């Protein structure tokens, strides 16, 4: 039995320019509540990284 993977944690990142990937931006939006990453409120954070709908 292997040990559980370490859980990701919320850091001090608050802007899209600080995100390294779309996955990271999605994590900060959904798990950390950083709503500033989704300026237009469409559920897609950092359109420059994740693309728009």
Residue frames relative to the residue before (quaternion, step in Angstrom):
aa qw qx qy qz dx dy dz
X 1.0000 0.0000 0.0000 0.0000 0.00 0.00 0.00
X 0.2684 -0.7807 0.5442 0.1494 3.57 -0.69 1.04
X 0.5684 -0.5930 0.4338 0.3703 3.58 -1.15 0.54
X 0.5834 -0.5858 0.4165 0.3782 3.60 -1.11 0.56
X 0.5432 -0.6003 0.4727 0.3481 3.54 -1.16 0.61
X 0.5327 -0.6225 0.4476 0.3583 3.58 -1.01 0.68
X 0.4514 -0.6882 0.5012 0.2672 3.55 -0.96 0.86
X 0.4797 -0.6330 0.5176 0.3182 3.55 -1.08 0.71
X 0.1581 -0.7952 0.5779 0.0930 3.55 -1.06 0.63
X 0.5448 -0.6032 0.4759 0.3359 3.52 -1.25 0.48
X 0.1697 -0.7809 0.5958 0.0801 3.53 -0.87 0.98
X 0.7288 -0.4360 0.3176 0.4218 3.53 -1.22 -0.50
X 0.4315 0.7128 -0.4628 0.3024 3.60 1.23 0.05
X 0.0134 -0.8206 0.5702 -0.0373 3.56 -0.91 0.95
X 0.7399 0.3699 -0.2035 0.5238 3.61 1.26 -0.19
X 0.6226 -0.5673 0.3919 0.3702 3.55 -1.15 0.63
X 0.6285 0.5603 -0.3344 0.4234 3.59 1.02 -0.72
X 0.6556 0.5035 -0.3037 0.4737 3.58 1.24 -0.36
X 0.5944 0.5851 -0.3589 0.4189 3.59 1.24 -0.33
X 0.3530 -0.7534 0.5234 0.1841 3.55 -1.03 0.85
X 0.8042 0.0582 -0.0149 0.5913 3.58 1.20 -0.41
X 0.6395 -0.4973 0.4137 0.4154 3.52 -1.31 0.24
X 0.6192 0.5561 -0.3415 0.4366 3.58 0.98 -0.82
X 0.6564 0.4979 -0.3088 0.4752 3.58 0.97 -0.85
X 0.6445 0.5191 -0.3197 0.4615 3.60 0.96 -0.84
X 0.6449 0.5136 -0.3180 0.4682 3.60 0.98 -0.83
X 0.6300 0.5314 -0.3282 0.4616 3.59 1.01 -0.81
X 0.6865 0.4826 -0.2901 0.4601 3.60 0.83 -0.96
X 0.6461 0.5057 -0.3242 0.4709 3.60 1.04 -0.70
X 0.7770 0.3837 -0.2047 0.4551 3.59 0.68 -1.06
X 0.7827 0.3578 -0.1888 0.4730 3.60 0.87 -0.86
X 0.7618 0.3594 -0.1897 0.5045 3.57 1.10 -0.64
X 0.4312 -0.7446 0.4273 0.2774 3.57 1.28 -0.13
X 0.3780 0.7196 -0.5002 0.2983 3.59 1.13 0.54
X 0.1674 -0.8487 0.4988 0.0532 3.55 0.25 1.34
X 0.5471 0.6291 -0.3963 0.3846 3.61 1.16 -0.45
X 0.5892 0.5841 -0.3667 0.4210 3.60 1.21 -0.37
X 0.7303 0.3174 -0.1951 0.5726 3.59 1.26 -0.36
X 0.1222 -0.8633 0.4869 0.0512 3.55 0.52 1.23
X 0.7569 0.3769 -0.2268 0.4833 3.61 0.97 -0.73
X 0.4888 -0.7270 0.3901 0.2836 3.58 1.29 0.16
X 0.4739 0.6978 -0.4319 0.3193 3.60 1.18 0.41
X 0.5914 -0.6004 0.3575 0.4025 3.58 1.27 0.07
X 0.6456 0.4669 -0.3175 0.5142 3.58 1.30 -0.09
X 0.2611 -0.7824 0.5422 0.1603 3.60 -0.52 1.11
X 0.8707 0.0940 -0.0327 0.4816 3.54 -1.25 0.44
X 0.1539 -0.8370 0.5200 0.0729 3.56 0.47 1.20
X 0.6002 0.5680 -0.3671 0.4271 3.62 1.10 -0.57
X 0.7123 0.3973 -0.2413 0.5259 3.59 1.17 -0.56
X 0.7998 0.3421 -0.1384 0.4735 3.56 0.84 -1.03
X 0.4395 -0.6791 0.4735 0.3485 3.57 1.20 -0.32
X 0.4718 -0.6662 0.4947 0.2981 3.55 -1.20 0.37
X 0.6142 -0.5429 0.4145 0.3952 3.55 -1.29 0.04
